[in-house]
Amino acid sequence: MVQASPLPPWQTAGLEPKRKYKYILLLGDLPAWIIKTAGRPKVTVSEGAKHNFMAHEFKFPGRVTWDNISVALVDPIDFDAASGMLGIIEKAGYKAPSTWNLENTNYKISPSKRNFVSNNLGTVRVQILNGDGDTVETWTLNNTWVSKVEYDDLDYSSEDLLGINVTLVYDWADLVINKELVTIT
């Protein structure tokens, strides 16, 4: 009797790929439902030192850097994301000149990384979900701060939803797959 060979993994019913639309971004006090798109972390290894020997060039890796990510938000009326984003910048230490007066020292305050991380955004996470809603991948962005907030232009000829594009800067990211931290050994 000929024994049937097992099915390759891509032919089994239990295979489930990760999907672009099954994610949650946890970003400060912003509700997850206003997040339209979110980038996942990107890592770059620079081309470091080069060594020339005879007719050859040998290259060696340099520093590892984590690239900024972009997040697009929808700006609803009931949770005003425009003021929410400005609130994040203000909690980090920015004081508009319109708030200054002779009795206070608001003009001496400026945004700081500590205020973005500790008092504001907290732990920023991107969670990828499976079909059952379970988290199968979690990226934790460490020491995250907002470097850019771009409010959409207005346009009489468009019926699109009004949005906000945000650039997040972070020092490094940790990856957890199925509740296990991925480390380089």
C-alpha positions as CSV (number, residue, x, y, z in Angstrom):
1,M,0.0,0.0,0.0
2,V,1.3,3.4,-1.0
3,Q,1.4,5.8,1.9
4,A,0.2,9.3,1.1
5,S,2.7,12.0,1.7
6,P,1.7,14.8,4.1
7,L,0.3,18.0,2.6
8,P,2.7,20.9,2.3
9,P,2.0,23.7,4.8
10,W,0.5,26.0,2.3
11,Q,-2.2,23.5,1.5
12,T,-3.4,22.9,5.0
13,A,-6.7,24.5,6.3
14,G,-5.0,25.7,9.4
15,L,-2.6,28.0,7.6
16,E,-3.4,31.6,8.3
17,P,-1.3,34.5,6.9
18,K,-1.0,37.8,8.7
19,R,-3.3,40.4,7.2
20,K,-2.7,44.1,6.7
21,Y,-6.1,45.1,8.1
22,K,-5.9,43.0,11.3
23,Y,-3.9,45.2,13.7
24,I,-4.3,47.6,16.6
25,L,-2.0,50.6,17.3
26,L,-1.8,51.6,20.9
27,L,-0.7,55.3,20.9
28,G,-1.2,57.3,24.1
29,D,-4.8,58.2,24.7
30,L,-5.8,58.1,21.0
31,P,-8.7,55.6,20.4
32,A,-7.6,52.7,18.2
33,W,-10.5,53.1,15.8
34,I,-9.2,56.4,14.5
35,I,-6.0,54.8,13.2
36,K,-6.2,54.5,9.4
37,T,-2.8,53.2,8.5
38,A,0.3,52.4,10.6
39,G,3.9,51.5,9.6
40,R,5.7,48.6,11.2
41,P,9.2,49.2,12.4
42,K,12.0,49.3,9.8
43,V,15.6,48.6,10.6
44,T,18.6,49.8,8.6
45,V,22.2,48.5,8.9
46,S,24.5,51.1,7.4
47,E,27.4,50.3,5.2
48,G,30.3,50.8,7.6
49,A,33.9,50.5,7.0
50,K,35.5,49.5,3.7
51,H,38.8,47.8,3.2
52,N,40.6,47.7,-0.1
53,F,43.1,44.9,-0.8
54,M,44.7,44.5,-4.1
55,A,41.8,44.6,-6.7
56,H,39.1,43.9,-4.1
57,E,36.9,45.9,-1.9
58,F,35.6,44.3,1.3
59,K,32.6,45.9,3.1
60,F,31.7,45.7,6.8
61,P,28.3,46.5,8.4
62,G,28.0,49.6,10.4
63,R,25.4,51.0,12.9
64,V,21.9,49.6,13.2
65,T,19.3,52.4,13.1
66,W,15.5,52.2,13.4
67,D,13.7,54.3,10.8
68,N,10.8,56.6,11.7
69,I,7.3,55.2,11.0
70,S,4.2,57.0,9.7
71,V,0.7,56.8,11.1
72,A,-2.4,58.1,9.4
73,L,-5.4,59.1,11.5
74,V,-9.0,59.9,10.6
75,D,-10.1,63.1,12.3
76,P,-13.6,62.6,13.7
77,I,-15.8,65.2,15.3
78,D,-16.7,63.4,18.5
79,F,-13.1,62.6,19.4
80,D,-11.3,65.6,17.9
81,A,-8.0,64.0,16.7
82,A,-6.7,67.4,15.6
83,S,-6.8,68.8,19.2
84,G,-5.7,65.3,20.5
85,M,-2.5,65.5,18.5
86,L,-1.9,69.1,19.6
87,G,-2.5,68.0,23.2
88,I,0.2,65.4,22.8
89,I,2.7,68.1,21.7
90,E,1.6,70.4,24.6
91,K,1.9,67.6,27.2
92,A,5.4,67.0,26.0
93,G,6.3,70.6,26.9
94,Y,5.3,72.9,24.1
95,K,3.6,76.2,25.1
96,A,2.2,78.4,22.4
97,P,3.2,82.1,22.6
98,S,-0.5,82.9,23.1
99,T,-0.3,81.3,26.6
100,W,2.6,83.5,27.7
101,N,2.1,86.5,30.0
102,L,4.3,88.6,32.3
103,E,3.6,86.5,35.4
104,N,4.5,83.1,34.1
105,T,7.5,81.4,32.6
106,N,5.8,79.3,29.9
107,Y,8.3,80.6,27.4
108,K,11.1,78.7,29.2
109,I,9.5,75.3,28.7
110,S,10.1,73.2,25.6
111,P,9.2,69.6,24.5
112,S,11.4,66.8,25.9
113,K,11.8,63.2,25.2
114,R,11.0,62.3,28.8
115,N,7.7,64.2,28.6
116,F,6.7,62.5,25.4
117,V,7.5,59.0,26.8
118,S,6.6,59.2,30.5
119,N,3.8,61.7,30.7
120,N,2.2,61.3,27.3
121,L,2.5,58.4,24.9
122,G,3.4,55.7,27.3
123,T,4.3,52.4,25.7
124,V,3.5,52.5,21.9
125,R,2.6,49.1,20.5
126,V,1.6,47.7,17.1
127,Q,-0.3,44.4,17.6
128,I,-1.0,42.1,14.7
129,L,-4.2,39.9,15.2
130,N,-5.3,36.6,13.8
131,G,-8.8,35.7,12.6
132,D,-9.9,35.0,16.2
133,G,-8.7,38.4,17.4
134,D,-5.7,37.0,19.3
135,T,-2.4,38.9,19.2
136,V,0.1,37.0,17.2
137,E,2.8,39.7,16.8
138,T,3.6,42.7,19.0
139,W,6.1,45.4,18.1
140,T,6.9,47.7,21.1
141,L,8.5,51.0,20.1
142,N,10.8,52.2,22.8
143,N,11.2,55.9,23.8
144,T,8.7,57.0,21.2
145,W,8.1,60.7,20.4
146,V,6.2,62.6,17.8
147,S,8.4,64.5,15.3
148,K,5.8,65.6,12.8
149,V,2.0,66.2,12.7
150,E,0.5,67.0,9.2
151,Y,-3.1,68.0,9.1
152,D,-4.8,67.2,5.7
153,D,-5.6,70.1,3.4
154,L,-9.2,71.1,2.9
155,D,-10.7,70.7,-0.6
156,Y,-14.2,71.6,-1.8
157,S,-14.0,69.1,-4.7
158,S,-13.3,66.1,-2.4
159,E,-15.6,63.9,-0.3
160,D,-12.7,62.1,1.5
161,L,-12.5,61.9,5.2
162,L,-10.3,64.5,6.9
163,G,-7.1,63.0,8.3
164,I,-3.8,63.6,10.1
165,N,-0.4,62.1,9.2
166,V,1.9,61.6,12.2
167,T,5.6,60.7,12.1
168,L,6.9,58.7,15.1
169,V,10.5,58.5,16.1
170,Y,11.8,55.8,18.5
171,D,15.1,54.4,19.7
172,W,14.5,50.7,19.0
173,A,11.7,48.1,18.8
174,D,11.1,44.8,20.5
175,L,9.3,42.1,18.7
176,V,7.2,39.4,20.4
177,I,5.8,36.6,18.3
178,N,3.1,34.4,20.0
179,K,4.1,35.8,23.4
180,E,7.8,35.0,23.0
181,L,10.4,37.8,22.8
182,V,12.5,37.5,19.6
183,T,16.1,37.9,20.4
184,I,19.3,37.6,18.4
185,T,21.5,34.8,19.7
